Amino acid sequence: MRRLTYADTNELRGQYGQTVLLFLTDRCPVGCAHCSVDSRADSPMVTDYELFEELVMGITAAPLPLVGISGGEPFVERRALPLAVDRFRGAGKDVVVYTSGYWASGRRVQPWIADVLRKTSTVFLSTDSFHQGRVSMERFRRAAGHIADAGCHIVSQVLDEPRSLAFVRTVFGEMFGAGWERHADLVPTKPLPHGRGKDVFQITKRHVLAAFGPCMAASAPTIRYDGLVIGCCNEAMIMGAGPEQLRRRVRSRADLEAALESFRTAPLLRTIATVPLAEVGRLPGFTPLDDQRYESICQACWRAHDLMAADPRAAAVIAGVGARA
């Protein structure tokens, strides 16, 4: 089992059709005011285990070297998380789990959590001033220790706040010494105006189309625990925004295989994942893309899908480009 660094995971995510994200649950006990997927302590979680097992078996059978598991908070799923991690590892896949570390409430970790960690390549352990209302700095420190004891590589994605970044550097320095960068990555992040985050972060800057390069998120579909499959891993899409062309509803492993194949071969999605959007904007049928500015690459992508749906010429042109991407 490989211990993947942040650079390793990004390299795999950048290879079209090589990774998927399993969105394991909507539920999260932390309740951060800036949550980009609006997860709450009473949000839905896995109840249809027949469907969930079909999804897990479909992912297990797919030729994917890496599976990410997120939410919500994956560790609220006492049954679903171990089931998924065990199956993926049994199939030789690397597993990356995203967590707040809320589960590190004491000096000892529950045996089932320790087992999950031992089978996990990398844990993305996040914190910031919003998390710290429910996940104290000491709890984060304990979670990092449990993860390190299991042999996982740690990636800490932290909102770009000087105090939070300094705290994580201190924790990693105490755990691993002066060369802590060999065992952990610290990644400052930008605020996301999705979910409850839209009420916290006001993103007013808009960008010309030429500001956007290829979109890494378009390379990795998201599979929700409830059978919704999305062509990328954008948080707003997970919550229901965006074009219907990027959604599939599945009920079986065969349905999932077909959905993943449809996204893998989708010419516009493949093109956006591999070339800058400005090149798409120069194609017949897509030139209106360059007429406005966008808050994010996602807005531009969604508009490109709307243009393709409305103009048969655009669909024909992108089919040829996507085949070469």
Secondary structure, 3 states (H helix, E strand, C coil): CCCCCHHHHHHHHCCCCCEEEEECCCCCCCCCCCCCCCCCCCCCCCCCHHHHHHHHHHHHHCCCCEEEEECCCHHHCCCHHHHHHHHHHHCCCEEEEEECCCCCCCCCCCHHHHHHHHCCCEEEECECCCHHHCCCHHHHHHHHHHHHHCCCEEEEEEECCHHHHHHHHHHHHHHHCCCHHHCEEEEEECCCCCHHHHHCCCCCCCECHHHCCCCHHHHCCEEECCCEEECCCCHHHHCCCCCHHHEEECCCHHHHHHHHHHHHCCHHHHHHHHCCHHHHCCCCCCHHHHHCCECCHHHHHHHHHHHHHHCHHHHHHHHHHHHHC
